[in-house]
Amino acid sequence: MLTVFEIHIAPGESADGLLSPEVIKETNAQVMTVDQAKAVGFGGLPNLGPDVRLIAVAKRDGGWIQKVLEASNAVSGFRIHHVDT
């Protein structure tokens, strides 16, 4: 099972650096645009706009990613989706 975070970037903020290199390394998180997610097999995604990123991680790392996103000024909001693999 994967946890996929749908992140909406705050106006005027950059999606760069949503997760630190350390967090990405420790969790093997994938940070993607919607188009990149579609290219690696996440089908059926609607067009969510240019200010949305998706982060896919193993279910066990979801809490860690959620805490990072909650503390980020670049995030205006996010939704959590659970995906069977």
PyMOL Python script that loads the backbone (N, CA, C, O; Angstrom):
from pymol import cmd

cmd.read_pdbstr("""\
ATOM      1  N   MET A   1       0.850  -1.182   0.000  1.00  0.00           N
ATOM      2  CA  MET A   1       0.000   0.000   0.000  1.00  0.00           C
ATOM      3  C   MET A   1       0.890   1.237   0.000  1.00  0.00           C
ATOM      4  O   MET A   1       1.891   1.307   0.714  1.00  0.00           O
ATOM      5  N   LEU A   2       0.501   2.204  -0.814  1.00  0.00           N
ATOM      6  CA  LEU A   2       1.182   3.493  -0.868  1.00  0.00           C
ATOM      7  C   LEU A   2       0.289   4.564  -0.264  1.00  0.00           C
ATOM      8  O   LEU A   2      -0.938   4.468  -0.304  1.00  0.00           O
ATOM      9  N   THR A   3       0.915   5.571   0.288  1.00  0.00           N
ATOM     10  CA  THR A   3       0.212   6.777   0.674  1.00  0.00           C
ATOM     11  C   THR A   3       0.631   7.844  -0.318  1.00  0.00           C
ATOM     12  O   THR A   3       1.821   8.083  -0.525  1.00  0.00           O
ATOM     13  N   VAL A   4      -0.361   8.486  -0.932  1.00  0.00           N
ATOM     14  CA  VAL A   4      -0.087   9.542  -1.906  1.00  0.00           C
ATOM     15  C   VAL A   4      -0.667  10.836  -1.362  1.00  0.00           C
ATOM     16  O   VAL A   4      -1.852  10.918  -1.038  1.00  0.00           O
ATOM     17  N   PHE A   5       0.188  11.841  -1.269  1.00  0.00           N
ATOM     18  CA  PHE A   5      -0.216  13.164  -0.807  1.00  0.00           C
ATOM     19  C   PHE A   5      -0.427  14.052  -2.021  1.00  0.00           C
ATOM     20  O   PHE A   5       0.439  14.151  -2.889  1.00  0.00           O
ATOM     21  N   GLU A   6      -1.574  14.691  -2.074  1.00  0.00           N
ATOM     22  CA  GLU A   6      -1.894  15.677  -3.104  1.00  0.00           C
ATOM     23  C   GLU A   6      -1.668  17.045  -2.468  1.00  0.00           C
ATOM     24  O   GLU A   6      -2.455  17.491  -1.632  1.00  0.00           O
ATOM     25  N   ILE A   7      -0.587  17.703  -2.874  1.00  0.00           N
ATOM     26  CA  ILE A   7      -0.190  18.947  -2.224  1.00  0.00           C
ATOM     27  C   ILE A   7      -0.520  20.133  -3.100  1.00  0.00           C
ATOM     28  O   ILE A   7      -0.180  20.160  -4.283  1.00  0.00           O
ATOM     29  N   HIS A   8      -1.188  21.118  -2.512  1.00  0.00           N
ATOM     30  CA  HIS A   8      -1.494  22.366  -3.205  1.00  0.00           C
ATOM     31  C   HIS A   8      -0.502  23.421  -2.703  1.00  0.00           C
ATOM     32  O   HIS A   8      -0.431  23.726  -1.513  1.00  0.00           O
ATOM     33  N   ILE A   9       0.253  23.959  -3.653  1.00  0.00           N
ATOM     34  CA  ILE A   9       1.297  24.925  -3.325  1.00  0.00           C
ATOM     35  C   ILE A   9       0.663  26.294  -3.087  1.00  0.00           C
ATOM     36  O   ILE A   9      -0.206  26.728  -3.843  1.00  0.00           O
ATOM     37  N   ALA A  10       1.108  26.962  -2.031  1.00  0.00           N
ATOM     38  CA  ALA A  10       0.589  28.287  -1.685  1.00  0.00           C
ATOM     39  C   ALA A  10       0.984  29.304  -2.754  1.00  0.00           C
ATOM     40  O   ALA A  10       2.065  29.202  -3.333  1.00  0.00           O
ATOM     41  N   PRO A  11       0.118  30.284  -3.020  1.00  0.00           N
ATOM     42  CA  PRO A  11       0.440  31.322  -4.003  1.00  0.00           C
ATOM     43  C   PRO A  11       1.759  32.006  -3.665  1.00  0.00           C
ATOM     44  O   PRO A  11       2.016  32.366  -2.517  1.00  0.00           O
ATOM     45  N   GLY A  12       2.585  32.176  -4.691  1.00  0.00           N
ATOM     46  CA  GLY A  12       3.877  32.839  -4.514  1.00  0.00           C
ATOM     47  C   GLY A  12       4.979  31.947  -3.974  1.00  0.00           C
ATOM     48  O   GLY A  12       6.119  32.392  -3.847  1.00  0.00           O
ATOM     49  N   GLU A  13       4.669  30.710  -3.657  1.00  0.00           N
ATOM     50  CA  GLU A  13       5.659  29.774  -3.128  1.00  0.00           C
ATOM     51  C   GLU A  13       6.120  28.810  -4.218  1.00  0.00           C
ATOM     52  O   GLU A  13       5.461  28.655  -5.246  1.00  0.00           O
ATOM     53  N   SER A  14       7.238  28.176  -3.981  1.00  0.00           N
ATOM     54  CA  SER A  14       7.803  27.217  -4.924  1.00  0.00           C
ATOM     55  C   SER A  14       7.625  25.803  -4.396  1.00  0.00           C
ATOM     56  O   SER A  14       7.642  25.563  -3.189  1.00  0.00           O
ATOM     57  N   ALA A  15       7.455  24.874  -5.327  1.00  0.00           N
ATOM     58  CA  ALA A  15       7.358  23.465  -4.947  1.00  0.00           C
ATOM     59  C   ALA A  15       8.730  22.870  -4.674  1.00  0.00           C
ATOM     60  O   ALA A  15       8.837  21.782  -4.107  1.00  0.00           O
ATOM     61  N   ASP A  16       9.777  23.577  -5.073  1.00  0.00           N
ATOM     62  CA  ASP A  16      11.131  23.101  -4.804  1.00  0.00           C
ATOM     63  C   ASP A  16      11.349  23.035  -3.299  1.00  0.00           C
ATOM     64  O   ASP A  16      11.009  23.969  -2.572  1.00  0.00           O
ATOM     65  N   GLY A  17      11.901  21.956  -2.850  1.00  0.00           N
ATOM     66  CA  GLY A  17      12.218  21.837  -1.437  1.00  0.00           C
ATOM     67  C   GLY A  17      11.051  21.460  -0.548  1.00  0.00           C
ATOM     68  O   GLY A  17      11.120  21.664   0.664  1.00  0.00           O
ATOM     69  N   LEU A  18       9.966  20.908  -1.118  1.00  0.00           N
ATOM     70  CA  LEU A  18       8.872  20.446  -0.255  1.00  0.00           C
ATOM     71  C   LEU A  18       9.387  19.453   0.777  1.00  0.00           C
ATOM     72  O   LEU A  18       8.985  19.476   1.940  1.00  0.00           O
ATOM     73  N   LEU A  19      10.282  18.586   0.330  1.00  0.00           N
ATOM     74  CA  LEU A  19      10.917  17.616   1.226  1.00  0.00           C
ATOM     75  C   LEU A  19      12.422  17.806   1.148  1.00  0.00           C
ATOM     76  O   LEU A  19      12.966  18.061   0.073  1.00  0.00           O
ATOM     77  N   SER A  20      13.081  17.684   2.261  1.00  0.00           N
ATOM     78  CA  SER A  20      14.540  17.796   2.275  1.00  0.00           C
ATOM     79  C   SER A  20      15.159  16.563   1.624  1.00  0.00           C
ATOM     80  O   SER A  20      14.523  15.510   1.564  1.00  0.00           O
ATOM     81  N   PRO A  21      16.388  16.681   1.138  1.00  0.00           N
ATOM     82  CA  PRO A  21      17.070  15.507   0.580  1.00  0.00           C
ATOM     83  C   PRO A  21      17.143  14.358   1.582  1.00  0.00           C
ATOM     84  O   PRO A  21      17.060  13.194   1.189  1.00  0.00           O
ATOM     85  N   GLU A  22      17.296  14.666   2.865  1.00  0.00           N
ATOM     86  CA  GLU A  22      17.351  13.627   3.894  1.00  0.00           C
ATOM     87  C   GLU A  22      16.033  12.861   3.983  1.00  0.00           C
ATOM     88  O   GLU A  22      16.030  11.631   4.050  1.00  0.00           O
ATOM     89  N   VAL A  23      14.912  13.588   3.985  1.00  0.00           N
ATOM     90  CA  VAL A  23      13.597  12.939   4.066  1.00  0.00           C
ATOM     91  C   VAL A  23      13.363  12.082   2.826  1.00  0.00           C
ATOM     92  O   VAL A  23      12.864  10.961   2.929  1.00  0.00           O
ATOM     93  N   ILE A  24      13.720  12.605   1.660  1.00  0.00           N
ATOM     94  CA  ILE A  24      13.554  11.837   0.425  1.00  0.00           C
ATOM     95  C   ILE A  24      14.391  10.563   0.478  1.00  0.00           C
ATOM     96  O   ILE A  24      13.921   9.491   0.096  1.00  0.00           O
ATOM     97  N   LYS A  25      15.626  10.680   0.951  1.00  0.00           N
ATOM     98  CA  LYS A  25      16.508   9.507   1.027  1.00  0.00           C
ATOM     99  C   LYS A  25      15.975   8.474   2.017  1.00  0.00           C
ATOM    100  O   LYS A  25      15.953   7.281   1.713  1.00  0.00           O
ATOM    101  N   GLU A  26      15.551   8.915   3.183  1.00  0.00           N
ATOM    102  CA  GLU A  26      15.099   7.993   4.230  1.00  0.00           C
ATOM    103  C   GLU A  26      13.762   7.321   3.914  1.00  0.00           C
ATOM    104  O   GLU A  26      13.515   6.195   4.346  1.00  0.00           O
ATOM    105  N   THR A  27      12.894   8.016   3.153  1.00  0.00           N
ATOM    106  CA  THR A  27      11.559   7.476   2.881  1.00  0.00           C
ATOM    107  C   THR A  27      11.395   6.955   1.453  1.00  0.00           C
ATOM    108  O   THR A  27      10.392   6.316   1.136  1.00  0.00           O
ATOM    109  N   ASN A  28      12.373   7.225   0.595  1.00  0.00           N
ATOM    110  CA  ASN A  28      12.254   6.902  -0.833  1.00  0.00           C
ATOM    111  C   ASN A  28      11.030   7.570  -1.456  1.00  0.00           C
ATOM    112  O   ASN A  28      10.400   7.014  -2.355  1.00  0.00           O
ATOM    113  N   ALA A  29      10.704   8.753  -0.975  1.00  0.00           N
ATOM    114  CA  ALA A  29       9.544   9.489  -1.479  1.00  0.00           C
ATOM    115  C   ALA A  29       9.759   9.903  -2.924  1.00  0.00           C
ATOM    116  O   ALA A  29      10.870  10.243  -3.331  1.00  0.00           O
ATOM    117  N   GLN A  30       8.681   9.870  -3.690  1.00  0.00           N
ATOM    118  CA  GLN A  30       8.685  10.365  -5.057  1.00  0.00           C
ATOM    119  C   GLN A  30       7.851  11.632  -5.078  1.00  0.00           C
ATOM    120  O   GLN A  30       6.661  11.596  -4.763  1.00  0.00           O
ATOM    121  N   VAL A  31       8.464  12.762  -5.449  1.00  0.00           N
ATOM    122  CA  VAL A  31       7.757  14.029  -5.586  1.00  0.00           C
ATOM    123  C   VAL A  31       7.546  14.255  -7.070  1.00  0.00           C
ATOM    124  O   VAL A  31       8.508  14.285  -7.838  1.00  0.00           O
ATOM    125  N   MET A  32       6.274  14.417  -7.488  1.00  0.00           N
ATOM    126  CA  MET A  32       5.951  14.455  -8.915  1.00  0.00           C
ATOM    127  C   MET A  32       4.888  15.497  -9.229  1.00  0.00           C
ATOM    128  O   MET A  32       4.062  15.850  -8.388  1.00  0.00           O
ATOM    129  N   THR A  33       4.935  15.980 -10.475  1.00  0.00           N
ATOM    130  CA  THR A  33       3.802  16.715 -11.010  1.00  0.00           C
ATOM    131  C   THR A  33       2.752  15.678 -11.397  1.00  0.00           C
ATOM    132  O   THR A  33       3.040  14.481 -11.400  1.00  0.00           O
ATOM    133  N   VAL A  34       1.561  16.115 -11.717  1.00  0.00           N
ATOM    134  CA  VAL A  34       0.513  15.186 -12.143  1.00  0.00           C
ATOM    135  C   VAL A  34       0.941  14.487 -13.428  1.00  0.00           C
ATOM    136  O   VAL A  34       0.734  13.282 -13.567  1.00  0.00           O
ATOM    137  N   ASP A  35       1.539  15.225 -14.376  1.00  0.00           N
ATOM    138  CA  ASP A  35       1.989  14.607 -15.627  1.00  0.00           C
ATOM    139  C   ASP A  35       3.064  13.548 -15.375  1.00  0.00           C
ATOM    140  O   ASP A  35       3.049  12.491 -16.005  1.00  0.00           O
ATOM    141  N   GLN A  36       3.986  13.820 -14.469  1.00  0.00           N
ATOM    142  CA  GLN A  36       5.013  12.830 -14.137  1.00  0.00           C
ATOM    143  C   GLN A  36       4.374  11.594 -13.497  1.00  0.00           C
ATOM    144  O   GLN A  36       4.779  10.468 -13.787  1.00  0.00           O
ATOM    145  N   ALA A  37       3.380  11.797 -12.634  1.00  0.00           N
ATOM    146  CA  ALA A  37       2.702  10.673 -11.993  1.00  0.00           C
ATOM    147  C   ALA A  37       1.987   9.809 -13.029  1.00  0.00           C
ATOM    148  O   ALA A  37       2.022   8.582 -12.946  1.00  0.00           O
ATOM    149  N   LYS A  38       1.348  10.439 -13.991  1.00  0.00           N
ATOM    150  CA  LYS A  38       0.682   9.682 -15.051  1.00  0.00           C
ATOM    151  C   LYS A  38       1.698   8.867 -15.840  1.00  0.00           C
ATOM    152  O   LYS A  38       1.418   7.733 -16.229  1.00  0.00           O
ATOM    153  N   ALA A  39       2.876   9.439 -16.077  1.00  0.00           N
ATOM    154  CA  ALA A  39       3.912   8.763 -16.857  1.00  0.00           C
ATOM    155  C   ALA A  39       4.460   7.519 -16.164  1.00  0.00           C
ATOM    156  O   ALA A  39       4.936   6.602 -16.833  1.00  0.00           O
ATOM    157  N   VAL A  40       4.399   7.476 -14.827  1.00  0.00           N
ATOM    158  CA  VAL A  40       4.906   6.304 -14.107  1.00  0.00           C
ATOM    159  C   VAL A  40       3.793   5.353 -13.675  1.00  0.00           C
ATOM    160  O   VAL A  40       4.025   4.439 -12.884  1.00  0.00           O
ATOM    161  N   GLY A  41       2.583   5.571 -14.196  1.00  0.00           N
ATOM    162  CA  GLY A  41       1.532   4.592 -13.978  1.00  0.00           C
ATOM    163  C   GLY A  41       0.374   4.980 -13.086  1.00  0.00           C
ATOM    164  O   GLY A  41      -0.505   4.153 -12.845  1.00  0.00           O
ATOM    165  N   PHE A  42       0.336   6.196 -12.589  1.00  0.00           N
ATOM    166  CA  PHE A  42      -0.816   6.639 -11.803  1.00  0.00           C
ATOM    167  C   PHE A  42      -1.882   7.109 -12.787  1.00  0.00           C
ATOM    168  O   PHE A  42      -1.906   8.277 -13.174  1.00  0.00           O
ATOM    169  N   GLY A  43      -2.748   6.209 -13.183  1.00  0.00           N
ATOM    170  CA  GLY A  43      -3.770   6.528 -14.169  1.00  0.00           C
ATOM    171  C   GLY A  43      -4.996   7.142 -13.534  1.00  0.00           C
ATOM    172  O   GLY A  43      -5.188   7.081 -12.319  1.00  0.00           O
ATOM    173  N   GLY A  44      -5.821   7.736 -14.374  1.00  0.00           N
ATOM    174  CA  GLY A  44      -7.098   8.270 -13.918  1.00  0.00           C
ATOM    175  C   GLY A  44      -7.016   9.549 -13.120  1.00  0.00           C
ATOM    176  O   GLY A  44      -7.982   9.921 -12.454  1.00  0.00           O
ATOM    177  N   LEU A  45      -5.881  10.233 -13.168  1.00  0.00           N
ATOM    178  CA  LEU A  45      -5.759  11.475 -12.419  1.00  0.00           C
ATOM    179  C   LEU A  45      -6.370  12.632 -13.213  1.00  0.00           C
ATOM    180  O   LEU A  45      -6.115  12.768 -14.409  1.00  0.00           O
ATOM    181  N   PRO A  46      -7.166  13.455 -12.557  1.00  0.00           N
ATOM    182  CA  PRO A  46      -7.697  14.634 -13.256  1.00  0.00           C
ATOM    183  C   PRO A  46      -6.597  15.687 -13.391  1.00  0.00           C
ATOM    184  O   PRO A  46      -5.545  15.573 -12.762  1.00  0.00           O
ATOM    185  N   ASN A  47      -6.837  16.691 -14.195  1.00  0.00           N
ATOM    186  CA  ASN A  47      -5.903  17.804 -14.296  1.00  0.00           C
ATOM    187  C   ASN A  47      -6.062  18.656 -13.039  1.00  0.00           C
ATOM    188  O   ASN A  47      -7.077  19.332 -12.870  1.00  0.00           O
ATOM    189  N   LEU A  48      -5.085  18.626 -12.179  1.00  0.00           N
ATOM    190  CA  LEU A  48      -5.164  19.335 -10.899  1.00  0.00           C
ATOM    191  C   LEU A  48      -4.505  20.703 -10.937  1.00  0.00           C
ATOM    192  O   LEU A  48      -4.531  21.431  -9.945  1.00  0.00           O
ATOM    193  N   GLY A  49      -3.909  21.063 -12.083  1.00  0.00           N
ATOM    194  CA  GLY A  49      -3.291  22.376 -12.228  1.00  0.00           C
ATOM    195  C   GLY A  49      -1.806  22.355 -11.961  1.00  0.00           C
ATOM    196  O   GLY A  49      -1.265  21.374 -11.449  1.00  0.00           O
ATOM    197  N   PRO A  50      -1.145  23.453 -12.317  1.00  0.00           N
ATOM    198  CA  PRO A  50       0.315  23.509 -12.219  1.00  0.00           C
ATOM    199  C   PRO A  50       0.845  23.645 -10.793  1.00  0.00           C
ATOM    200  O   PRO A  50       2.022  23.383 -10.546  1.00  0.00           O
ATOM    201  N   ASP A  51       0.008  24.043  -9.872  1.00  0.00           N
ATOM    202  CA  ASP A  51       0.461  24.271  -8.501  1.00  0.00           C
ATOM    203  C   ASP A  51       0.151  23.108  -7.576  1.00  0.00           C
ATOM    204  O   ASP A  51      -0.058  23.290  -6.376  1.00  0.00           O
ATOM    205  N   VAL A  52       0.124  21.908  -8.146  1.00  0.00           N
ATOM    206  CA  VAL A  52      -0.129  20.698  -7.371  1.00  0.00           C
ATOM    207  C   VAL A  52       1.033  19.737  -7.568  1.00  0.00           C
ATOM    208  O   VAL A  52       1.519  19.554  -8.684  1.00  0.00           O
ATOM    209  N   ARG A  53       1.468  19.132  -6.488  1.00  0.00           N
ATOM    210  CA  ARG A  53       2.478  18.078  -6.548  1.00  0.00           C
ATOM    211  C   ARG A  53       1.918  16.858  -5.840  1.00  0.00           C
ATOM    212  O   ARG A  53       1.081  16.966  -4.944  1.00  0.00           O
ATOM    213  N   LEU A  54       2.391  15.708  -6.256  1.00  0.00           N
ATOM    214  CA  LEU A  54       2.023  14.453  -5.614  1.00  0.00           C
ATOM    215  C   LEU A  54       3.272  13.859  -4.996  1.00  0.00           C
ATOM    216  O   LEU A  54       4.341  13.862  -5.607  1.00  0.00           O
ATOM    217  N   ILE A  55       3.135  13.354  -3.792  1.00  0.00           N
ATOM    218  CA  ILE A  55       4.238  12.673  -3.121  1.00  0.00           C
ATOM    219  C   ILE A  55       3.753  11.275  -2.782  1.00  0.00           C
ATOM    220  O   ILE A  55       2.757  11.102  -2.079  1.00  0.00           O
ATOM    221  N   ALA A  56       4.470  10.276  -3.291  1.00  0.00           N
ATOM    222  CA  ALA A  56       4.137   8.883  -3.021  1.00  0.00           C
ATOM    223  C   ALA A  56       5.185   8.289  -2.087  1.00  0.00           C
ATOM    224  O   ALA A  56       6.387   8.401  -2.329  1.00  0.00           O
ATOM    225  N   VAL A  57       4.713   7.656  -1.016  1.00  0.00           N
ATOM    226  CA  VAL A  57       5.594   6.997  -0.053  1.00  0.00           C
ATOM    227  C   VAL A  57       4.937   5.711   0.436  1.00  0.00           C
ATOM    228  O   VAL A  57       3.733   5.511   0.279  1.00  0.00           O
ATOM    229  N   ALA A  58       5.742   4.858   1.025  1.00  0.00           N
ATOM    230  CA  ALA A  58       5.200   3.667   1.679  1.00  0.00           C
ATOM    231  C   ALA A  58       4.300   4.111   2.831  1.00  0.00           C
ATOM    232  O   ALA A  58       4.544   5.139   3.462  1.00  0.00           O
ATOM    233  N   LYS A  59       3.274   3.335   3.094  1.00  0.00           N
ATOM    234  CA  LYS A  59       2.309   3.680   4.141  1.00  0.00           C
ATOM    235  C   LYS A  59       2.990   3.976   5.472  1.00  0.00           C
ATOM    236  O   LYS A  59       2.570   4.878   6.196  1.00  0.00           O
ATOM    237  N   ARG A  60       4.044   3.219   5.802  1.00  0.00           N
ATOM    238  CA  ARG A  60       4.718   3.395   7.096  1.00  0.00           C
ATOM    239  C   ARG A  60       5.351   4.780   7.255  1.00  0.00           C
ATOM    240  O   ARG A  60       5.570   5.226   8.381  1.00  0.00           O
ATOM    241  N   ASP A  61       5.649   5.468   6.141  1.00  0.00           N
ATOM    242  CA  ASP A  61       6.291   6.783   6.195  1.00  0.00           C
ATOM    243  C   ASP A  61       5.306   7.934   6.063  1.00  0.00           C
ATOM    244  O   ASP A  61       5.708   9.097   6.081  1.00  0.00           O
ATOM    245  N   GLY A  62       4.024   7.625   5.932  1.00  0.00           N
ATOM    246  CA  GLY A  62       3.020   8.660   5.729  1.00  0.00           C
ATOM    247  C   GLY A  62       2.953   9.683   6.850  1.00  0.00           C
ATOM    248  O   GLY A  62       2.802  10.875   6.581  1.00  0.00           O
ATOM    249  N   GLY A  63       3.061   9.252   8.086  1.00  0.00           N
ATOM    250  CA  GLY A  63       3.006  10.184   9.217  1.00  0.00           C
ATOM    251  C   GLY A  63       4.142  11.188   9.199  1.00  0.00           C
ATOM    252  O   GLY A  63       3.946  12.361   9.513  1.00  0.00           O
ATOM    253  N   TRP A  64       5.326  10.731   8.832  1.00  0.00           N
ATOM    254  CA  TRP A  64       6.494  11.604   8.773  1.00  0.00           C
ATOM    255  C   TRP A  64       6.283  12.676   7.705  1.00  0.00           C
ATOM    256  O   TRP A  64       6.522  13.859   7.947  1.00  0.00           O
ATOM    257  N   ILE A  65       5.833  12.255   6.524  1.00  0.00           N
ATOM    258  CA  ILE A  65       5.610  13.206   5.434  1.00  0.00           C
ATOM    259  C   ILE A  65       4.506  14.188   5.824  1.00  0.00           C
ATOM    260  O   ILE A  65       4.617  15.380   5.540  1.00  0.00           O
ATOM    261  N   GLN A  66       3.457  13.711   6.461  1.00  0.00           N
ATOM    262  CA  GLN A  66       2.368  14.593   6.875  1.00  0.00           C
ATOM    263  C   GLN A  66       2.878  15.684   7.809  1.00  0.00           C
ATOM    264  O   GLN A  66       2.499  16.845   7.657  1.00  0.00           O
ATOM    265  N   LYS A  67       3.725  15.339   8.765  1.00  0.00           N
ATOM    266  CA  LYS A  67       4.270  16.339   9.688  1.00  0.00           C
ATOM    267  C   LYS A  67       5.121  17.368   8.961  1.00  0.00           C
ATOM    268  O   LYS A  67       5.059  18.557   9.275  1.00  0.00           O
ATOM    269  N   VAL A  68       5.915  16.922   7.989  1.00  0.00           N
ATOM    270  CA  VAL A  68       6.741  17.855   7.207  1.00  0.00           C
ATOM    271  C   VAL A  68       5.849  18.823   6.434  1.00  0.00           C
ATOM    272  O   VAL A  68       6.108  20.027   6.419  1.00  0.00           O
ATOM    273  N   LEU A  69       4.810  18.311   5.800  1.00  0.00           N
ATOM    274  CA  LEU A  69       3.914  19.159   5.014  1.00  0.00           C
ATOM    275  C   LEU A  69       3.151  20.142   5.893  1.00  0.00           C
ATOM    276  O   LEU A  69       2.949  21.292   5.506  1.00  0.00           O
ATOM    277  N   GLU A  70       2.729  19.700   7.065  1.00  0.00           N
ATOM    278  CA  GLU A  70       2.002  20.590   7.980  1.00  0.00           C
ATOM    279  C   GLU A  70       2.868  21.762   8.434  1.00  0.00           C
ATOM    280  O   GLU A  70       2.343  22.833   8.740  1.00  0.00           O
ATOM    281  N   ALA A  71       4.170  21.575   8.482  1.00  0.00           N
ATOM    282  CA  ALA A  71       5.083  22.618   8.938  1.00  0.00           C
ATOM    283  C   ALA A  71       5.587  23.514   7.806  1.00  0.00           C
ATOM    284  O   ALA A  71       6.284  24.495   8.065  1.00  0.00           O
ATOM    285  N   SER A  72       5.250  23.196   6.571  1.00  0.00           N
ATOM    286  CA  SER A  72       5.784  23.923   5.422  1.00  0.00           C
ATOM    287  C   SER A  72       4.947  25.145   5.064  1.00  0.00           C
ATOM    288  O   SER A  72       3.724  25.060   4.958  1.00  0.00           O
ATOM    289  N   ASN A  73       5.612  26.282   4.878  1.00  0.00           N
ATOM    290  CA  ASN A  73       4.943  27.504   4.433  1.00  0.00           C
ATOM    291  C   ASN A  73       4.563  27.437   2.962  1.00  0.00           C
ATOM    292  O   ASN A  73       3.717  28.206   2.505  1.00  0.00           O
ATOM    293  N   ALA A  74       5.180  26.526   2.218  1.00  0.00           N
ATOM    294  CA  ALA A  74       4.903  26.396   0.786  1.00  0.00           C
ATOM    295  C   ALA A  74       3.598  25.657   0.511  1.00  0.00           C
ATOM    296  O   ALA A  74       3.114  25.659  -0.621  1.00  0.00           O
ATOM    297  N   VAL A  75       3.029  25.032   1.521  1.00  0.00           N
ATOM    298  CA  VAL A  75       1.834  24.191   1.344  1.00  0.00           C
ATOM    299  C   VAL A  75       0.599  24.950   1.816  1.00  0.00           C
ATOM    300  O   VAL A  75       0.509  25.356   2.975  1.00  0.00           O
ATOM    301  N   SER A  76      -0.356  25.136   0.896  1.00  0.00           N
ATOM    302  CA  SER A  76      -1.611  25.778   1.312  1.00  0.00           C
ATOM    303  C   SER A  76      -2.620  24.744   1.797  1.00  0.00           C
ATOM    304  O   SER A  76      -3.554  25.075   2.528  1.00  0.00           O
ATOM    305  N   GLY A  77      -2.429  23.495   1.391  1.00  0.00           N
ATOM    306  CA  GLY A  77      -3.298  22.412   1.832  1.00  0.00           C
ATOM    307  C   GLY A  77      -2.888  21.115   1.163  1.00  0.00           C
ATOM    308  O   GLY A  77      -2.157  21.119   0.173  1.00  0.00           O
ATOM    309  N   PHE A  78      -3.363  20.009   1.707  1.00  0.00           N
ATOM    310  CA  PHE A  78      -3.064  18.725   1.090  1.00  0.00           C
ATOM    311  C   PHE A  78      -4.151  17.724   1.433  1.00  0.00           C
ATOM    312  O   PHE A  78      -4.877  17.862   2.417  1.00  0.00           O
ATOM    313  N   ARG A  79      -4.234  16.707   0.578  1.00  0.00           N
ATOM    314  CA  ARG A  79      -5.137  15.580   0.812  1.00  0.00           C
ATOM    315  C   ARG A  79      -4.316  14.308   0.793  1.00  0.00           C
ATOM    316  O   ARG A  79      -3.282  14.224   0.130  1.00  0.00           O
ATOM    317  N   ILE A  80      -4.788  13.331   1.522  1.00  0.00           N
ATOM    318  CA  ILE A  80      -4.089  12.056   1.618  1.00  0.00           C
ATOM    319  C   ILE A  80      -4.935  10.988   0.944  1.00  0.00           C
ATOM    320  O   ILE A  80      -6.133  10.869   1.199  1.00  0.00           O
ATOM    321  N   HIS A  81      -4.285  10.208   0.074  1.00  0.00           N
ATOM    322  CA  HIS A  81      -4.948   9.113  -0.620  1.00  0.00           C
ATOM    323  C   HIS A  81      -4.172   7.825  -0.350  1.00  0.00           C
ATOM    324  O   HIS A  81      -2.941   7.830  -0.352  1.00  0.00           O
ATOM    325  N   HIS A  82      -4.880   6.736  -0.122  1.00  0.00           N
ATOM    326  CA  HIS A  82      -4.246   5.439   0.073  1.00  0.00           C
ATOM    327  C   HIS A  82      -4.474   4.611  -1.192  1.00  0.00           C
ATOM    328  O   HIS A  82      -5.605   4.470  -1.655  1.00  0.00           O
ATOM    329  N   VAL A  83      -3.389   4.068  -1.743  1.00  0.00           N
ATOM    330  CA  VAL A  83      -3.436   3.378  -3.016  1.00  0.00           C
ATOM    331  C   VAL A  83      -2.918   1.967  -2.822  1.00  0.00           C
ATOM    332  O   VAL A  83      -1.814   1.770  -2.315  1.00  0.00           O
ATOM    333  N   ASP A  84      -3.709   0.988  -3.224  1.00  0.00           N
ATOM    334  CA  ASP A  84      -3.246  -0.411  -3.199  1.00  0.00           C
ATOM    335  C   ASP A  84      -2.289  -0.619  -4.356  1.00  0.00           C
ATOM    336  O   ASP A  84      -2.523  -0.146  -5.468  1.00  0.00           O
ATOM    337  N   THR A  85      -1.213  -1.329  -4.082  1.00  0.00           N
ATOM    338  CA  THR A  85      -0.235  -1.594  -5.146  1.00  0.00           C
ATOM    339  C   THR A  85      -0.292  -3.039  -5.579  1.00  0.00           C
ATOM    340  O   THR A  85       0.458  -3.448  -6.465  1.00  0.00           O
TER     341      THR A  85
END
""", "prot")
cmd.dss("prot")
cmd.show_as("cartoon", "prot")
cmd.util.cbc("prot")
cmd.orient("prot")
